[in-house]
Amino acid sequence: MTKGDAIVVSELTKKYCGQVALNALSFSIERGSVVGLIGPNGAGKSSILKILAGIITGTSGDVIINGYSVAENVMRAKQHVSFMPESNPLPDHLRVGEYLRFRAGLKGIPAKKIRQSAEKVMRQCDLYYEARYRMIKTLSKGYRQRVGIADAMLGNSEIVILDEPTIGLDPHQIIGVRKIIDASKGTRTILLSSHILSELETVCDNFIIINRGRIVATGSLDELSNNVQGKNIFCARIGGDEQTVEENFKSAGVQILEFKRSLYNEEYVIKFEAAEEAYRLLLLKISSNRELLVRKIGHVECSLEEIFLNSTSRCRDQDNADDL
């Protein structure tokens, strides 16, 4: 564990009636970062989140929350975590404002600041004008999700865990949740689990991909993309004469994988593979050639969906091979 880690998981295993749900997981989450936890249904995501939140315990291994072991001192560890579960249970008999003030008191917010704190999160989650006096039982799925998010953001918990926070939200509401998360970067550590990969790709700094209770990939989008490709694949958009463009690429020693003319501009789109030295030489050649106009050049990045499918399919293939 380093001073910059908010969460450290070491050899965490969870079994249910002898069935292994989590298999010796180890990872750490840096303080102030936003991390996406993704995996297929039944991969073990909910078990991880519940253990981190102190709701259930692991069979073996340990989890450290801001320096406190969940196994040894669960109450102290839980004081640093705010958790919104996927099911998002809410009391139907309370009004939204009443519920959030009640939750503020449970979280130890001083009595003088309870109303102010509740109103702050209601404004952040677009609940203040439209829903603060409404009974929770009358709320739509989208509004109930927003109440759950407001509850999770209430108080001063350094770590916020959100399980499927955008289910039932319309595009405008999803953008609102994204703004709340962005505003918390650097001050709070946020762990998100969602099947909406495009949303995670937008807000998360790093990702943890699990499958069948095991970690199959971790890292930033760039790191995961490079691991999936396994090669230094680049793409360039360059204006100029076709022969001049092609000669510069070939003379630099790169391997052209795709070379085509753009339909809308006087330019060429080139996909190529290059070692580090060849890439540097190419940059020197095309930047110093006055006959060429470099509009874009850089690594080809995979989408989070492509990375997810590749990582989980590799794990499945390995399991099948082990069974033979």
N, C-alpha and C positions, 0 to 999 in steps of 0.2 A: 504493500500500500504506500502511495506517495501522498504528500501534503495536498496535492491537487485532486485527489480522488474523493468523490462523494460516496460512491458505492464500490465495494470490492466483493466479488463472489469467488469463492475458492472451493473447487471440487464438490459443488452442490449436487446432491442426488436426492430424488424424491420418488418413493414407491407407493403405489396404492394396491393393497392386497397382493403384494408380491410383484405387481407389474411396474416396470420402470418407466416413469413419466419424464424424469430429468436424469441424465446420465453424466455425472461428474463435470458439471459446467464450471468454467472459470472465465471471468471477464471483469473489467473495471470500467467505471464511467467517471469521466473528469468533471470536477465541480464547475457548474455554470453552463454545461453543454446541454444540447437537446439531442437525444438518442432515440432512434426508432427500433423497436423490437418487432421483427416480422417472421412469419412462418406459416405453413399450412394449418388448417384446422386439426387439432389434436397434437400439435407439435410440442406443447408444453408451455406456451406463452402465459396463459392464465395462472398456471402453477408458479412460474417465476415471479409474476407481479404480486401474487398473494403472499408469497414468502418474503419478498422485499418489504411489503406493507405490514408484515407481522401478523397476518391473519391466520396463516397455517405455518407449520414448521417443516423444515427439510428432514429427510431421513438421515442424511450425513452431510458433511461439509459445513461451510460457514458463510455467513453474509455479514459484512461490516457496513454499517450506515453511519457516515460522519464520525467514524472512530468507535462506534458501539456495535458489539456483536449481537445479532438478532437471537442467536442461540443462548447467549449468556445473560443478556440484559435487554429483553424485547421491549419493555416499557420505555426505556430511555431512547432506544432506536426509533420506536414508533413516533416519538415526539418530533422527530425531524422529517416525517413523511406525511404527505397528504395524498389520499388515494381515491380515484373515481373508478369503480368497477364497471364492467360492461353492462351488467343488469341494472345498475343505477337505482337502487331501491330508495323510494322517497315516501314520506308520510302523507297520505292523501288528505288528512283532516286539517292540515295547516296551510296558511297562506304562504306565498313565496318569501315575503319579507320576514314573516314570523320564523319560518324554518331557518333562514340564513342567520338571523339574530341568535336563534337557539344554538345553531352550530358554532357560531362565533364564541359563545360562552363556553361550550364544551372544549373549544380549542385554546382556552385560556386567555383570550383577548380581554383586556381590562374593561370593566363595565362602562366606563366613560367613552370608550372607543368602539363599542359593539355596533351601535347604529351606524356610525360613520363607516366602519369597515364593511358592513353588509351593503350599504348603499353604494360603496365604491365598486364592489364586484358586480352588483346588479347593473350598474352603468356600463362596466366593461363588457358584460355579456348581453347587453341590450334587453334587460329585464325590468329596468327601473320604471319606465313610463307605461309599459304595456302589461306587466305581469306582477308587480310587487304586491298588489292587493288581491290577486286571484288565488283561489283554492288550487292546490297542487293537483287534485283529482280531476280538475277541468282542463288541465294543460295537454297540448298535443305532444307527440313524441319529440319533436324538435325542441319545444320549450322545456320539456323535462330534461333533455340532454344539457341544455344551457344552464339549468338550475344545478345539475351535477357538476358541470365545469366551474360554475361560480363557487360552489361549495369547496371544490378542490383548490381553487386559487385563494380562498379566504384564509386570512392569517399570514403568518410568517414562516411557514414550513419551507425549509431549504430545498426539499426534494418533492416534486410533484409527479405522481404516476397516473397516467390517463389511459384507460383501456377502451378502445373504440370510441373516442370522444365525439366524432363527427357523424355517427350514425343518426339518420333522421333529420339532419340539418340541410337546408337549401344552400345553394352556392353563396349567397350573400352572408349567411350565418357562418359558413365554413371559412370565408375570408375573415370574418370577425374573430373566430377562434385562432386563425393563423396570426392575426395581429397581436392577440393576447400572448401567444407563445413567443413571438418575436420580441415583444416588449420585456419578456422575462429572461431573455438570454443574457448570460453573464452574471445574473443575480440569483437565479434559481436553476437547479438541475432538473430537467424534465425528461421523463421516460415515457414514450408514446408507443402504444400498440394499435395497429390498424391494418385493415385489408385494403384501404384506399392508398395504394403505394404512391400515387402522384402527389398526394398531400404530404406524405412523409418526406418525399424527395424534395419538396419545397422548403420545409421548415427544419429538417434534421441536419446536424453536423456529422453524425456518425450513425452506423447501423449495426445491429446484431441480428444475424439470420440463423434461425434454429430449425431443425427438422428431426422428428422422432426423438426428441429429448436431448439432442446434441447440437452444439454450435457448429455450423458449416461454413460461416464466413463472418468476419467483422472488419470494420474500417469505414473510411469516408467513401463517398461515391466514386471519387477518382481512384482510390486504392482498390476498391472492389471491381471497378471497371477494368483496370489493368490486370487484375488476377483472372478475371473471366476470359479476357482476350488472350492472355498468355504471351502477347507480343507487343512491340511498340508500334501500334497502328496509328497513323496520322491522316488528316484530311486537309487539303488546301484548296482555296479558290483564288485563281490567279488570272489576271487579264494580260493579253498579249498574243503574239503569233504562236500558233500551235507547235510548230517545229522548234521554236526557241524555248518554249516552256518544256517540251519533252526532253530536249537536249540537256537543259540545265538539271533536270531531275536525274537523268541517266548518268550524267557525268559526276554527280555527287555520290553515286554508288548506292542509291536507294532502290528498293524493289517496288515498282508500280503495280498495284493491284487493280486499279480502276482508273480509267482516263476518259472523261466525256466532256462534251461542250454543254454549257448551261443554256437552257432554252430561252432565258429572259435577259441575259447580259452577254456582253462580249468577253466571256471568261471561260476558264476550264476548271472543272472539278476533278481533283486528283486524290485518290485514296492510295496510300502507300505504306510500306513497312520500312523502318530504318533503324539502324543501330545509333547510339548516341553520337558517335563521331561523324557518321554520315549525315545525320540530321543537322548538326552544327554546320557542316560544310554546305549543305543545301541552303540553309538560312543565309549564309554569307554570299553565296552565288546569286540567289534570287533578289536579295535586298540591294545588291550593288549593280544589278543589271537594269539599266534605264528603260529597256524595252518591255520590262515586266512590271505589272502592278499587282502587289500582293494584297488581296482583300481580306483573307483569313487563312490562318494555318494553326494547327494544334492537334492534340490527341483526339481520337474518336472515342467518345464516351458512350457507354451502354446506359440504357435507362434502368431504373431500379427494378422495373418489372422483368427485364431481360436478365439482370443479375440474379434476382430471386428465382426465376425459373431454372437458370443454369445451375445455381448452387444446390437447390433442392433436388433436381434431377440427378446430379452427380452423386448426392448422398444415397438416393434410391438405387442407382445403378451399383454403387459399392455394396449396399446391403444385399442386393440380389446376387452379386458375385460371391459374397461371404457365405451365402446359403448353399452355394453349389458344392 
